[in-house]
Amino acid sequence: MEKFTLINKARSGIKVFETFEDSSKNSSMINAILISYVCIFKRSSKPVMKGSRVESIEEARNEYKKLLEEGWEKTYRFNSFFKKNDK
C-alpha cells in the first residue's frame, strides 16, 4: 500500500498514514493503519518523529478526511525521511 503524507498549513506538522503489518500474524490482510506524527522545527532540518499510533482503517479514513477539511495538504516532499529499512 502506498504511504499517504499530509502537512499542516503552518508547515510545522506532518502526519503519515501507512499500512500496519502485524508480524505476529501470518496473514497478508490489511486491517489497521499506522499514523505517525512528525514535527518540522526548521525548513532546513530533518523532520523529528514525535510518536505514532495504530487505528482501524475506518478511523484512519475519518481522521484523514477531517485533516483535509481543516486545510492540511497532501505532500510527497518528506517521504524519503520515512522509508522503512528493508532487510
DOTOR-678680 format. One record per atom (N, C-alpha, C, CB): residue number from 1; residue in three letters; atom name; x, y, z. Coordinates in steps of 0.05 Angstrom, whole numbers, plus 5000, padded with zeros to 4 digits. Glycine has a CB too. Layout:
REM residues N
<site n="NUM" res="ALA" atom="CA" u="X" v="Y" w="Z"/>
...
END
This chain:
REM residues 87
<site n="1" res="MET" atom="N" u="5017" v="4976" w="5000"/>
<site n="1" res="MET" atom="CA" u="5000" v="5000" w="5000"/>
<site n="1" res="MET" atom="C" u="5018" v="5025" w="5000"/>
<site n="1" res="MET" atom="CB" u="4981" v="5000" w="5025"/>
<site n="2" res="GLU" atom="N" u="5009" v="5044" w="4987"/>
<site n="2" res="GLU" atom="CA" u="5023" v="5070" w="4985"/>
<site n="2" res="GLU" atom="C" u="5021" v="5084" w="5012"/>
<site n="2" res="GLU" atom="CB" u="5011" v="5088" w="4963"/>
<site n="3" res="LYS" atom="N" u="5041" v="5100" w="5018"/>
<site n="3" res="LYS" atom="CA" u="5042" v="5117" w="5042"/>
<site n="3" res="LYS" atom="C" u="5029" v="5144" w="5035"/>
<site n="3" res="LYS" atom="CB" u="5072" v="5120" w="5052"/>
<site n="4" res="PHE" atom="N" u="5012" v="5154" w="5053"/>
<site n="4" res="PHE" atom="CA" u="4999" v="5179" w="5049"/>
<site n="4" res="PHE" atom="C" u="5009" v="5199" w="5070"/>
<site n="4" res="PHE" atom="CB" u="4968" v="5176" w="5050"/>
<site n="5" res="THR" atom="N" u="5019" v="5222" w="5061"/>
<site n="5" res="THR" atom="CA" u="5031" v="5242" w="5078"/>
<site n="5" res="THR" atom="C" u="5016" v="5268" w="5076"/>
<site n="5" res="THR" atom="CB" u="5061" v="5245" w="5072"/>
<site n="6" res="LEU" atom="N" u="5008" v="5280" w="5099"/>
<site n="6" res="LEU" atom="CA" u="4995" v="5306" w="5099"/>
<site n="6" res="LEU" atom="C" u="5012" v="5325" w="5115"/>
<site n="6" res="LEU" atom="CB" u="4966" v="5303" w="5112"/>
<site n="7" res="ILE" atom="N" u="5012" v="5351" w="5107"/>
<site n="7" res="ILE" atom="CA" u="5026" v="5372" w="5121"/>
<site n="7" res="ILE" atom="C" u="5006" v="5394" w="5128"/>
<site n="7" res="ILE" atom="CB" u="5050" v="5383" w="5104"/>
<site n="8" res="ASN" atom="N" u="5010" v="5406" w="5152"/>
<site n="8" res="ASN" atom="CA" u="4991" v="5426" w="5161"/>
<site n="8" res="ASN" atom="C" u="4996" v="5453" w="5147"/>
<site n="8" res="ASN" atom="CB" u="4992" v="5429" w="5191"/>
<site n="9" res="LYS" atom="N" u="4978" v="5472" w="5151"/>
<site n="9" res="LYS" atom="CA" u="4980" v="5498" w="5138"/>
<site n="9" res="LYS" atom="C" u="5006" v="5513" w="5146"/>
<site n="9" res="LYS" atom="CB" u="4956" v="5515" w="5145"/>
<site n="10" res="ALA" atom="N" u="5014" v="5510" w="5171"/>
<site n="10" res="ALA" atom="CA" u="5038" v="5525" w="5181"/>
<site n="10" res="ALA" atom="C" u="5064" v="5511" w="5173"/>
<site n="10" res="ALA" atom="CB" u="5037" v="5526" w="5211"/>
<site n="11" res="ARG" atom="N" u="5062" v="5488" w="5160"/>
<site n="11" res="ARG" atom="CA" u="5085" v="5473" w="5151"/>
<site n="11" res="ARG" atom="C" u="5103" v="5464" w="5174"/>
<site n="11" res="ARG" atom="CB" u="5102" v="5490" w="5131"/>
<site n="12" res="SER" atom="N" u="5090" v="5460" w="5197"/>
<site n="12" res="SER" atom="CA" u="5105" v="5452" w="5221"/>
<site n="12" res="SER" atom="C" u="5098" v="5424" w="5231"/>
<site n="12" res="SER" atom="CB" u="5100" v="5472" w="5243"/>
<site n="13" res="GLY" atom="N" u="5078" v="5412" w="5219"/>
<site n="13" res="GLY" atom="CA" u="5070" v="5385" w="5227"/>
<site n="13" res="GLY" atom="C" u="5063" v="5368" w="5204"/>
<site n="13" res="GLY" atom="CB" u="5046" v="5387" w="5246"/>
<site n="14" res="ILE" atom="N" u="5069" v="5342" w="5206"/>
<site n="14" res="ILE" atom="CA" u="5064" v="5322" w="5185"/>
<site n="14" res="ILE" atom="C" u="5050" v="5298" w="5198"/>
<site n="14" res="ILE" atom="CB" u="5090" v="5314" w="5170"/>
<site n="15" res="LYS" atom="N" u="5032" v="5286" w="5184"/>
<site n="15" res="LYS" atom="CA" u="5021" v="5260" w="5192"/>
<site n="15" res="LYS" atom="C" u="5025" v="5241" w="5169"/>
<site n="15" res="LYS" atom="CB" u="4990" v="5262" w="5200"/>
<site n="16" res="VAL" atom="N" u="5035" v="5217" w="5176"/>
<site n="16" res="VAL" atom="CA" u="5040" v="5197" w="5156"/>
<site n="16" res="VAL" atom="C" u="5021" v="5174" w="5161"/>
<site n="16" res="VAL" atom="CB" u="5070" v="5188" w="5156"/>
<site n="17" res="PHE" atom="N" u="5006" v="5166" w="5141"/>
<site n="17" res="PHE" atom="CA" u="4987" v="5143" w="5142"/>
<site n="17" res="PHE" atom="C" u="4998" v="5121" w="5125"/>
<site n="17" res="PHE" atom="CB" u="4959" v="5152" w="5133"/>
<site n="18" res="GLU" atom="N" u="5003" v="5097" w="5138"/>
<site n="18" res="GLU" atom="CA" u="5013" v="5074" w="5123"/>
<site n="18" res="GLU" atom="C" u="5002" v="5048" w="5135"/>
<site n="18" res="GLU" atom="CB" u="5044" v="5074" w="5123"/>
<site n="19" res="THR" atom="N" u="5003" v="5027" w="5120"/>
<site n="19" res="THR" atom="CA" u="4994" v="5001" w="5128"/>
<site n="19" res="THR" atom="C" u="5009" v="4992" w="5153"/>
<site n="19" res="THR" atom="CB" u="4996" v="4981" w="5105"/>
<site n="20" res="PHE" atom="N" u="4994" v="4981" w="5172"/>
<site n="20" res="PHE" atom="CA" u="5006" v="4969" w="5195"/>
<site n="20" res="PHE" atom="C" u="5007" v="4939" w="5191"/>
<site n="20" res="PHE" atom="CB" u="4991" v="4977" w="5222"/>
<site n="21" res="GLU" atom="N" u="5031" v="4928" w="5191"/>
<site n="21" res="GLU" atom="CA" u="5034" v="4899" w="5187"/>
<site n="21" res="GLU" atom="C" u="5041" v="4886" w="5213"/>
<site n="21" res="GLU" atom="CB" u="5055" v="4894" w="5165"/>
<site n="22" res="ASP" atom="N" u="5024" v="4870" w="5223"/>
<site n="22" res="ASP" atom="CA" u="5028" v="4855" w="5248"/>
<site n="22" res="ASP" atom="C" u="5045" v="4831" w="5242"/>
<site n="22" res="ASP" atom="CB" u="5002" v="4847" w="5262"/>
<site n="23" res="SER" atom="N" u="5070" v="4831" w="5250"/>
<site n="23" res="SER" atom="CA" u="5088" v="4809" w="5243"/>
<site n="23" res="SER" atom="C" u="5082" v="4783" w="5259"/>
<site n="23" res="SER" atom="CB" u="5117" v="4817" w="5249"/>
<site n="24" res="SER" atom="N" u="5065" v="4785" w="5279"/>
<site n="24" res="SER" atom="CA" u="5058" v="4761" w="5294"/>
<site n="24" res="SER" atom="C" u="5037" v="4744" w="5281"/>
<site n="24" res="SER" atom="CB" u="5048" v="4769" w="5322"/>
<site n="25" res="LYS" atom="N" u="5024" v="4755" w="5260"/>
<site n="25" res="LYS" atom="CA" u="5003" v="4740" w="5245"/>
<site n="25" res="LYS" atom="C" u="5014" v="4733" w="5218"/>
<site n="25" res="LYS" atom="CB" u="4977" v="4757" w="5243"/>
<site n="26" res="ASN" atom="N" u="5006" v="4710" w="5208"/>
<site n="26" res="ASN" atom="CA" u="5015" v="4701" w="5182"/>
<site n="26" res="ASN" atom="C" u="4993" v="4707" w="5161"/>
<site n="26" res="ASN" atom="CB" u="5020" v="4670" w="5183"/>
<site n="27" res="SER" atom="N" u="4983" v="4730" w="5162"/>
<site n="27" res="SER" atom="CA" u="4962" v="4738" w="5143"/>
<site n="27" res="SER" atom="C" u="4970" v="4764" w="5128"/>
<site n="27" res="SER" atom="CB" u="4935" v="4743" w="5158"/>
<site n="28" res="SER" atom="N" u="4963" v="4765" w="5103"/>
<site n="28" res="SER" atom="CA" u="4970" v="4788" w="5087"/>
<site n="28" res="SER" atom="C" u="4947" v="4809" w="5087"/>
<site n="28" res="SER" atom="CB" u="4978" v="4780" w="5059"/>
<site n="29" res="MET" atom="N" u="4926" v="4804" w="5103"/>
<site n="29" res="MET" atom="CA" u="4904" v="4823" w="5105"/>
<site n="29" res="MET" atom="C" u="4912" v="4848" w="5119"/>
<site n="29" res="MET" atom="CB" u="4880" v="4810" w="5119"/>
<site n="30" res="ILE" atom="N" u="4903" v="4870" w="5108"/>
<site n="30" res="ILE" atom="CA" u="4907" v="4896" w="5120"/>
<site n="30" res="ILE" atom="C" u="4883" v="4903" w="5137"/>
<site n="30" res="ILE" atom="CB" u="4913" v="4919" w="5098"/>
<site n="31" res="ASN" atom="N" u="4887" v="4906" w="5163"/>
<site n="31" res="ASN" atom="CA" u="4864" v="4913" w="5180"/>
<site n="31" res="ASN" atom="C" u="4869" v="4936" w="5198"/>
<site n="31" res="ASN" atom="CB" u="4856" v="4889" w="5196"/>
<site n="32" res="ALA" atom="N" u="4893" v="4949" w="5194"/>
<site n="32" res="ALA" atom="CA" u="4899" v="4972" w="5211"/>
<site n="32" res="ALA" atom="C" u="4918" v="4991" w="5196"/>
<site n="32" res="ALA" atom="CB" u="4912" v="4963" w="5238"/>
<site n="33" res="ILE" atom="N" u="4918" v="5016" w="5205"/>
<site n="33" res="ILE" atom="CA" u="4935" v="5037" w="5194"/>
<site n="33" res="ILE" atom="C" u="4953" v="5049" w="5216"/>
<site n="33" res="ILE" atom="CB" u="4918" v="5059" w="5179"/>
<site n="34" res="LEU" atom="N" u="4978" v="5052" w="5210"/>
<site n="34" res="LEU" atom="CA" u="4997" v="5065" w="5228"/>
<site n="34" res="LEU" atom="C" u="4997" v="5095" w="5221"/>
<site n="34" res="LEU" atom="CB" u="5026" v="5053" w="5226"/>
<site n="35" res="ILE" atom="N" u="4991" v="5112" w="5241"/>
<site n="35" res="ILE" atom="CA" u="4991" v="5141" w="5237"/>
<site n="35" res="ILE" atom="C" u="5015" v="5152" w="5254"/>
<site n="35" res="ILE" atom="CB" u="4964" v="5154" w="5246"/>
<site n="36" res="SER" atom="N" u="5034" v="5164" w="5240"/>
<site n="36" res="SER" atom="CA" u="5057" v="5175" w="5253"/>
<site n="36" res="SER" atom="C" u="5056" v="5206" w="5254"/>
<site n="36" res="SER" atom="CB" u="5083" v="5167" w="5239"/>
<site n="37" res="TYR" atom="N" u="5065" v="5218" w="5276"/>
<site n="37" res="TYR" atom="CA" u="5065" v="5247" w="5279"/>
<site n="37" res="TYR" atom="C" u="5094" v="5256" w="5277"/>
<site n="37" res="TYR" atom="CB" u="5053" v="5255" w="5307"/>
<site n="38" res="VAL" atom="N" u="5098" v="5277" w="5261"/>
<site n="38" res="VAL" atom="CA" u="5124" v="5288" w="5256"/>
<site n="38" res="VAL" atom="C" u="5123" v="5318" w="5258"/>
<site n="38" res="VAL" atom="CB" u="5134" v="5279" w="5228"/>
<site n="39" res="CYS" atom="N" u="5144" v="5329" w="5270"/>
<site n="39" res="CYS" atom="CA" u="5147" v="5359" w="5273"/>
<site n="39" res="CYS" atom="C" u="5170" v="5369" w="5256"/>
<site n="39" res="CYS" atom="CB" u="5151" v="5367" w="5303"/>
<site n="40" res="ILE" atom="N" u="5166" v="5393" w="5245"/>
<site n="40" res="ILE" atom="CA" u="5187" v="5406" w="5230"/>
<site n="40" res="ILE" atom="C" u="5194" v="5431" w="5245"/>
<site n="40" res="ILE" atom="CB" u="5178" v="5412" w="5200"/>
<site n="41" res="PHE" atom="N" u="5218" v="5433" w="5255"/>
<site n="41" res="PHE" atom="CA" u="5226" v="5456" w="5271"/>
<site n="41" res="PHE" atom="C" u="5238" v="5478" w="5254"/>
<site n="41" res="PHE" atom="CB" u="5245" v="5448" w="5293"/>
<site n="42" res="LYS" atom="N" u="5253" v="5471" w="5234"/>
<site n="42" res="LYS" atom="CA" u="5265" v="5489" w="5215"/>
<site n="42" res="LYS" atom="C" u="5262" v="5477" w="5187"/>
<site n="42" res="LYS" atom="CB" u="5295" v="5496" w="5221"/>
<site n="43" res="ARG" atom="N" u="5259" v="5493" w="5167"/>
<site n="43" res="ARG" atom="CA" u="5256" v="5483" w="5140"/>
<site n="43" res="ARG" atom="C" u="5282" v="5469" w="5131"/>
<site n="43" res="ARG" atom="CB" u="5250" v="5506" w="5121"/>
<site n="44" res="SER" atom="N" u="5305" v="5477" w="5142"/>
<site n="44" res="SER" atom="CA" u="5330" v="5465" w="5133"/>
<site n="44" res="SER" atom="C" u="5338" v="5440" w="5148"/>
<site n="44" res="SER" atom="CB" u="5352" v="5486" w="5136"/>
<site n="45" res="SER" atom="N" u="5322" v="5433" w="5169"/>
<site n="45" res="SER" atom="CA" u="5329" v="5409" w="5185"/>
<site n="45" res="SER" atom="C" u="5311" v="5386" w="5178"/>
<site n="45" res="SER" atom="CB" u="5327" v="5416" w="5215"/>
<site n="46" res="LYS" atom="N" u="5320" v="5362" w="5187"/>
<site n="46" res="LYS" atom="CA" u="5304" v="5338" w="5183"/>
<site n="46" res="LYS" atom="C" u="5280" v="5339" w="5201"/>
<site n="46" res="LYS" atom="CB" u="5321" v="5313" w="5188"/>
<site n="47" res="PRO" atom="N" u="5257" v="5327" w="5192"/>
<site n="47" res="PRO" atom="CA" u="5234" v="5325" w="5209"/>
<site n="47" res="PRO" atom="C" u="5240" v="5307" w="5233"/>
<site n="47" res="PRO" atom="CB" u="5210" v="5314" w="5193"/>
<site n="48" res="VAL" atom="N" u="5226" v="5312" w="5256"/>
<site n="48" res="VAL" atom="CA" u="5230" v="5296" w="5280"/>
<site n="48" res="VAL" atom="C" u="5205" v="5280" w="5286"/>
<site n="48" res="VAL" atom="CB" u="5238" v="5315" w="5304"/>
<site n="49" res="MET" atom="N" u="5208" v="5254" w="5289"/>
<site n="49" res="MET" atom="CA" u="5186" v="5236" w="5295"/>
<site n="49" res="MET" atom="C" u="5178" v="5240" w="5324"/>
<site n="49" res="MET" atom="CB" u="5193" v="5206" w="5290"/>
<site n="50" res="LYS" atom="N" u="5152" v="5246" w="5329"/>
<site n="50" res="LYS" atom="CA" u="5143" v="5251" w="5356"/>
<site n="50" res="LYS" atom="C" u="5127" v="5228" w="5367"/>
<site n="50" res="LYS" atom="CB" u="5125" v="5276" w="5356"/>
<site n="51" res="GLY" atom="N" u="5117" v="5210" w="5350"/>
<site n="51" res="GLY" atom="CA" u="5102" v="5187" w="5360"/>
<site n="51" res="GLY" atom="C" u="5085" v="5175" w="5338"/>
<site n="51" res="GLY" atom="CB" u="5084" v="5195" w="5384"/>
<site n="52" res="SER" atom="N" u="5071" v="5154" w="5345"/>
<site n="52" res="SER" atom="CA" u="5054" v="5141" w="5326"/>
<site n="52" res="SER" atom="C" u="5033" v="5124" w="5341"/>
<site n="52" res="SER" atom="CB" u="5070" v="5123" w="5306"/>
<site n="53" res="ARG" atom="N" u="5012" v="5117" w="5327"/>
<site n="53" res="ARG" atom="CA" u="4991" v="5100" w="5338"/>
<site n="53" res="ARG" atom="C" u="4979" v="5084" w="5316"/>
<site n="53" res="ARG" atom="CB" u="4970" v="5117" w="5353"/>
<site n="54" res="VAL" atom="N" u="4966" v="5062" w="5324"/>
<site n="54" res="VAL" atom="CA" u="4952" v="5045" w="5304"/>
<site n="54" res="VAL" atom="C" u="4922" v="5048" w="5307"/>
<site n="54" res="VAL" atom="CB" u="4960" v="5015" w="5309"/>
<site n="55" res="GLU" atom="N" u="4909" v="5052" w="5284"/>
<site n="55" res="GLU" atom="CA" u="4880" v="5056" w="5284"/>
<site n="55" res="GLU" atom="C" u="4867" v="5037" w="5264"/>
<site n="55" res="GLU" atom="CB" u="4873" v="5086" w="5276"/>
<site n="56" res="SER" atom="N" u="4842" v="5033" w="5267"/>
<site n="56" res="SER" atom="CA" u="4827" v="5017" w="5247"/>
<site n="56" res="SER" atom="C" u="4827" v="5032" w="5221"/>
<site n="56" res="SER" atom="CB" u="4798" v="5010" w="5257"/>
<site n="57" res="ILE" atom="N" u="4822" v="5019" w="5199"/>
<site n="57" res="ILE" atom="CA" u="4821" v="5032" w="5173"/>
<site n="57" res="ILE" atom="C" u="4800" v="5053" w="5173"/>
<site n="57" res="ILE" atom="CB" u="4816" v="5011" w="5151"/>
<site n="58" res="GLU" atom="N" u="4777" v="5048" w="5184"/>
<site n="58" res="GLU" atom="CA" u="4755" v="5067" w="5184"/>
<site n="58" res="GLU" atom="C" u="4762" v="5092" w="5200"/>
<site n="58" res="GLU" atom="CB" u="4730" v="5055" w="5196"/>
<site n="59" res="GLU" atom="N" u="4774" v="5089" w="5224"/>
<site n="59" res="GLU" atom="CA" u="4782" v="5112" w="5240"/>
<site n="59" res="GLU" atom="C" u="4804" v="5128" w="5226"/>
<site n="59" res="GLU" atom="CB" u="4793" v="5103" w="5267"/>
<site n="60" res="ALA" atom="N" u="4823" v="5115" w="5213"/>
<site n="60" res="ALA" atom="CA" u="4844" v="5129" w="5198"/>
<site n="60" res="ALA" atom="C" u="4832" v="5145" w="5175"/>
<site n="60" res="ALA" atom="CB" u="4865" v="5109" w="5188"/>
<site n="61" res="ARG" atom="N" u="4813" v="5133" w="5161"/>
<site n="61" res="ARG" atom="CA" u="4800" v="5147" w="5139"/>
<site n="61" res="ARG" atom="C" u="4785" v="5172" w="5149"/>
<site n="61" res="ARG" atom="CB" u="4780" v="5129" w="5124"/>
<site n="62" res="ASN" atom="N" u="4772" v="5170" w="5171"/>
<site n="62" res="ASN" atom="CA" u="4757" v="5193" w="5183"/>
<site n="62" res="ASN" atom="C" u="4777" v="5215" w="5190"/>
<site n="62" res="ASN" atom="CB" u="4741" v="5184" w="5207"/>
<site n="63" res="GLU" atom="N" u="4799" v="5208" w="5203"/>
<site n="63" res="GLU" atom="CA" u="4819" v="5228" w="5211"/>
<site n="63" res="GLU" atom="C" u="4831" v="5241" w="5186"/>
<site n="63" res="GLU" atom="CB" u="4841" v="5215" w="5228"/>
<site n="64" res="TYR" atom="N" u="4838" v="5225" w="5166"/>
<site n="64" res="TYR" atom="CA" u="4849" v="5236" w="5141"/>
<site n="64" res="TYR" atom="C" u="4830" v="5256" w="5128"/>
<site n="64" res="TYR" atom="CB" u="4856" v="5213" w="5121"/>
<site n="65" res="LYS" atom="N" u="4805" v="5248" w="5126"/>
<site n="65" res="LYS" atom="CA" u="4785" v="5266" w="5114"/>
<site n="65" res="LYS" atom="C" u="4782" v="5292" w="5130"/>
<site n="65" res="LYS" atom="CB" u="4758" v="5251" w="5113"/>
<site n="66" res="LYS" atom="N" u="4782" v="5290" w="5157"/>
<site n="66" res="LYS" atom="CA" u="4779" v="5313" w="5174"/>
<site n="66" res="LYS" atom="C" u="4803" v="5332" w="5171"/>
<site n="66" res="LYS" atom="CB" u="4777" v="5304" w="5204"/>
<site n="67" res="LEU" atom="N" u="4827" v="5321" w="5169"/>
<site n="67" res="LEU" atom="CA" u="4851" v="5337" w="5166"/>
<site n="67" res="LEU" atom="C" u="4850" v="5352" w="5139"/>
<site n="67" res="LEU" atom="CB" u="4876" v="5320" w="5167"/>
<site n="68" res="LEU" atom="N" u="4841" v="5339" w="5118"/>
<site n="68" res="LEU" atom="CA" u="4838" v="5353" w="5092"/>
<site n="68" res="LEU" atom="C" u="4818" v="5376" w="5093"/>
<site n="68" res="LEU" atom="CB" u="4830" v="5333" w="5070"/>
<site n="69" res="GLU" atom="N" u="4796" v="5371" w="5108"/>
<site n="69" res="GLU" atom="CA" u="4776" v="5392" w="5111"/>
<site n="69" res="GLU" atom="C" u="4787" v="5416" w="5127"/>
<site n="69" res="GLU" atom="CB" u="4751" v="5381" w="5125"/>
<site n="70" res="GLU" atom="N" u="4806" v="5411" w="5145"/>
<site n="70" res="GLU" atom="CA" u="4818" v="5432" w="5162"/>
<site n="70" res="GLU" atom="C" u="4840" v="5447" w="5147"/>
<site n="70" res="GLU" atom="CB" u="4830" v="5420" w="5187"/>
<site n="71" res="GLY" atom="N" u="4847" v="5438" w="5122"/>
<site n="71" res="GLY" atom="CA" u="4867" v="5453" w="5107"/>
<site n="71" res="GLY" atom="C" u="4894" v="5439" w="5104"/>
<site n="71" res="GLY" atom="CB" u="4871" v="5479" w="5119"/>
<site n="72" res="TRP" atom="N" u="4897" v="5415" w="5115"/>
<site n="72" res="TRP" atom="CA" u="4921" v="5400" w="5112"/>
<site n="72" res="TRP" atom="C" u="4923" v="5393" w="5082"/>
<site n="72" res="TRP" atom="CB" u="4923" v="5375" w="5130"/>
<site n="73" res="GLU" atom="N" u="4948" v="5390" w="5072"/>
<site n="73" res="GLU" atom="CA" u="4952" v="5385" w="5043"/>
<site n="73" res="GLU" atom="C" u="4969" v="5359" w="5040"/>
<site n="73" res="GLU" atom="CB" u="4966" v="5408" w="5030"/>
<site n="74" res="LYS" atom="N" u="4964" v="5346" w="5018"/>
<site n="74" res="LYS" atom="CA" u="4980" v="5322" w="5011"/>
<site n="74" res="LYS" atom="C" u="5008" v="5331" w="5004"/>
<site n="74" res="LYS" atom="CB" u="4967" v="5305" w="4988"/>
<site n="75" res="THR" atom="N" u="5028" v="5316" w="5012"/>
<site n="75" res="THR" atom="CA" u="5055" v="5322" w="5004"/>
<site n="75" res="THR" atom="C" u="5071" v="5296" w="5000"/>
<site n="75" res="THR" atom="CB" u="5069" v="5340" w="5026"/>
<site n="76" res="TYR" atom="N" u="5091" v="5298" w="4984"/>
<site n="76" res="TYR" atom="CA" u="5109" v="5275" w="4979"/>
<site n="76" res="TYR" atom="C" u="5138" v="5284" w="4986"/>
<site n="76" res="TYR" atom="CB" u="5107" v="5265" w="4950"/>
<site n="77" res="ARG" atom="N" u="5141" v="5308" w="4993"/>
<site n="77" res="ARG" atom="CA" u="5167" v="5320" w="4997"/>
<site n="77" res="ARG" atom="C" u="5184" v="5306" w="5019"/>
<site n="77" res="ARG" atom="CB" u="5164" v="5349" w="5005"/>
<site n="78" res="PHE" atom="N" u="5171" v="5297" w="5040"/>
<site n="78" res="PHE" atom="CA" u="5185" v="5285" w="5063"/>
<site n="78" res="PHE" atom="C" u="5185" v="5255" w="5063"/>
<site n="78" res="PHE" atom="CB" u="5174" v="5296" w="5088"/>
<site n="79" res="ASN" atom="N" u="5173" v="5242" w="5043"/>
<site n="79" res="ASN" atom="CA" u="5171" v="5213" w="5044"/>
<site n="79" res="ASN" atom="C" u="5198" v="5198" w="5046"/>
<site n="79" res="ASN" atom="CB" u="5157" v="5203" w="5019"/>
<site n="80" res="SER" atom="N" u="5219" v="5210" w="5035"/>
<site n="80" res="SER" atom="CA" u="5245" v="5197" w="5037"/>
<site n="80" res="SER" atom="C" u="5255" v="5194" w="5065"/>
<site n="80" res="SER" atom="CB" u="5266" v="5212" w="5020"/>
<site n="81" res="PHE" atom="N" u="5245" v="5211" w="5084"/>
<site n="81" res="PHE" atom="CA" u="5254" v="5210" w="5112"/>
<site n="81" res="PHE" atom="C" u="5240" v="5187" w="5126"/>
<site n="81" res="PHE" atom="CB" u="5247" v="5236" w="5125"/>
<site n="82" res="PHE" atom="N" u="5218" v="5177" w="5115"/>
<site n="82" res="PHE" atom="CA" u="5202" v="5157" w="5130"/>
<site n="82" res="PHE" atom="C" u="5203" v="5129" w="5117"/>
<site n="82" res="PHE" atom="CB" u="5173" v="5166" w="5131"/>
<site n="83" res="LYS" atom="N" u="5223" v="5124" w="5101"/>
<site n="83" res="LYS" atom="CA" u="5226" v="5098" w="5088"/>
<site n="83" res="LYS" atom="C" u="5233" v="5077" w="5110"/>
<site n="83" res="LYS" atom="CB" u="5247" v="5098" w="5066"/>
<site n="84" res="LYS" atom="N" u="5221" v="5054" w="5107"/>
<site n="84" res="LYS" atom="CA" u="5228" v="5032" w="5126"/>
<site n="84" res="LYS" atom="C" u="5253" v="5019" w="5116"/>
<site n="84" res="LYS" atom="CB" u="5205" v="5011" w="5128"/>
<site n="85" res="ASN" atom="N" u="5269" v="5009" w="5134"/>
<site n="85" res="ASN" atom="CA" u="5293" v="4994" w="5127"/>
<site n="85" res="ASN" atom="C" u="5286" v="4966" w="5120"/>
<site n="85" res="ASN" atom="CB" u="5314" v="4995" w="5150"/>
<site n="86" res="ASP" atom="N" u="5287" v="4959" w="5094"/>
<site n="86" res="ASP" atom="CA" u="5281" v="4932" w="5085"/>
<site n="86" res="ASP" atom="C" u="5306" v="4915" w="5089"/>
<site n="86" res="ASP" atom="CB" u="5273" v="4932" w="5055"/>
<site n="87" res="LYS" atom="N" u="5301" v="4891" w="5098"/>
<site n="87" res="LYS" atom="CA" u="5323" v="4872" w="5102"/>
<site n="87" res="LYS" atom="C" u="5325" v="4853" w="5079"/>
<site n="87" res="LYS" atom="CB" u="5319" v="4856" w="5128"/>
END
